[in-house]
């Protein structure tokens, strides 16, 4: 069962709630999927059963077309946020890590064609593997983080938070104008280019430069 973990692997005293995600926050990813640039933040959610540990073997659906990797910086919230300022958002962030927004791309494409919501493609069980969290006071600058995903030892995604369309603090503040964020919420901050299909037996390594590296695999 998923629990938020500290950097040393110990459980954190926060409830497991949901993942709040922002789509299309990197221009290179928007370009690679030929999507329109959103005027407002594109927000969606993954429920608690979507959360799992990134260090465990990834279990992905095998009967719904391609399942793509989307590596993202994740921030963990430990205070309620409602109509919050960026300063209030910063005080509510207790940890920073990485997460995979696993996406059923064929399913999503069909939903987008019909103008339907994305939950069938994004919110399925175990669709959000999450790393342990680095204490926020160890992060010198949220907008100067570098992160990488390798598949079978080949670099597939490399991201820099400096290239976000919306900064972490700005996007969380914008979310809090729509709904109240709760202690235990995880915010996924968008993915850079390099998304692609994961296959049975793939070996995966993710890293947040200077802070953490984790390896896992896709279930055979």
Secondary structure, 3 states (H helix, E strand, C coil): CCCCEECCCCECCCCCCEEEEEECCEHHHHHHCCCCCCCCCEEEEEEHHHEEECCCCECCCCCCCCEECCEEEEEEECCCECCCCHHHHHHHEEEEEEEECCEEHHHHHHHHHHCCCCHHHHCCCCCEEECCEEEHHHCCCHHHCEEEEEECCEEEEEEEHHHECCCHHHHHHHHHCCCCECCCCEEEEEECCCCCECCCCCEEEEEECCCEEEEEEECC
